[in-house]
């Protein structure tokens, strides 16, 4: 008789346990997210910084590099290497001071901005042209030029990737730079 007394509560406990394991789930209709398109606005390039159109032209025709950079007053430093980070075959800089020279050919950091004028540099590295500026309005102007040139946002992130089908441009918000490939 004692065995039967223990069996009834155990069966009752198992029945409650098995009954409570399942959860009721309700199906909901998926919510459609609206597609956000960047608005393309005609923008006038800054007169102190190389424009995206000219950078694309330099990328297509390397023979025009010297003429375009000279037009803006950029100075040239060849084989600019940031110690253990980057190496650029050509570094054109304007209103910038080169970083401290650590060894015979390696620098401590990227060029630093100066107080007067819009500071920028144009660097050439592994088949890419990098345009970097040091203030937010100048960077916003470069991004607006990318959009106005017909490039559409392909991959958003900390580095937004824009494409036009044949060429890609990466806009790195934190570094205020634009890389054309």
N, C-alpha and C positions, 0 to 999 in steps of 0.2 A: 504494500500500500504506500509505503514511503516513496518508492520509486515513481509511482504515478503522480504524487504531489509535486515532485520536482520537474517532471516532464511537462506538465501543463504550463508553468510559468516560463520555461525555456522556449516552448513552442510559441507562446504569446510574445515573448521578447524577440524571437527571430522573425515573426510575422510583422511586428512593428518596425523592426530594423530594415527588412527587405522592402517594406512599403514606403519608408522614408527615403530610400536611396535614390529613387527616380525623382527628377525635377520636372516641373511643367515648363515647357518652352513655347514661346509664342513666336511665330514667324512675322517679321516686319518687312515691308516693302523697302527696297534700297532707295536711298535718298540720292537724287541726281545732283551732282555738284556742278555749278555753273562754270564754264570755261572763261577764264579771265585773259583777255588779250591786252598786250601792251599797246598803249596808244602811241602812234607815230606822229611826232610833231617835227616840223621843219626847225632845225637848229643851226645857228651860226657858230662855226668853230671859233675857239679862242685864238686871238692873233699871236699869242706868245707860245702856244703849244702846237706841235705838229698835229694835223687833222687825221682822222681815220681814213679818209679818202686818199690822202697823200701817203699814209703808211701802207695802205693796200697797193698803191702804185709802186712804192719802194719794194714791196714784197714781190711783185710781178716783174719789176725791172730794176735789178740791183745797181745798174749803171746810173740811176737817178738819185741814189742815196746821198752822194756828196753835194749835189746841187740843192736838194730839198733841205738837208740839215744846215747848210750854209745860209740859206734864205732865212732861217729862224735864229741863227746865231749860236748854234750848238758847237761845243768844243768836243774834240775826239780824244778818247783814250783807248788804245788797242790792248787786247789781252787783259782785260780787267777781271781779276779773280777775287771773289769774296772768300776769305780763308775757310776752307772746308764746306762751303755752301754752293757757290755758283761760279761759273766761268763764262765770260762773254767775250766773243771775238772782237766786237766793237762796242764801245760805250760812248754815246753822245750825251752830253749833259749841259744844262743851261740853268743859271741861277742856283747852282749846287756847289757844294764843296766835297771833294773826294774824301773818303774816309782815311783814317790813319794807315800808313803803309807799315805792315808788320814784317814782311820779309822783302826780298828784292822785287818780287812781282805779285805779292798777295796783300790784299787790303783787309782791314778789320771789318768793314761793313759796306753796305750800299751807299751811294752818295747821299749827303745830308742837305736839306733845304737851307737856303739863305733867306734873309729877311726881305730883300727887295725883289719884286717881280714874281712871276709864277715859276716855281721851281719844277723842273721835270728832267727826265732822262729817257733816252731811247736806246735800248740794248738789243744786240743781236746774239742769239743763242740757238744752236741746233735747229736751224730751219725755222725759227720763230723770231718775230719782232715784238719786243715788250716796251710799251709806253707806260711810264709811271709818273704820277704827279703827287703833290704833297698836300693838296687841300681838297675838300669835299666838292665845292662848286666846279672845280676843274675836272674832277673825276666824273661827276654827274653829266657834264658837258660831253665828255668822251663817250659815255654810255648812251646818251641821247643820239650822238652821231652814229653809233653802231646800229641802233634801231632805225634811224632815218635812212641808213644805207641799205635797208632791206633785209637785215638779219633778224631772225626770229628766235625767241628763247627756246632752246632745245632741252636743257637740263638745268633747273634752278638749284641753287645751293650757295655755299659760301663763295664759290667761284661759279658764276652764272655762265653757261656755255650757250653762245648764240651761233646760228648757222644759216647759211643761204643755200645750202645744197652742195657746194663745192669747197667752201672755205669755212673755218670755224674761228670764232673770236671768244676768248675767255676773259670775263671781267671779274677781277678779284677785288671784292669790296674792301676787305680789311687792309690790303696792301695798296689800294688805290692804283691798280695797274690793269692794263689791257694787253692781252697776249694774242697776236695774230698768227695763225698757223695755216 
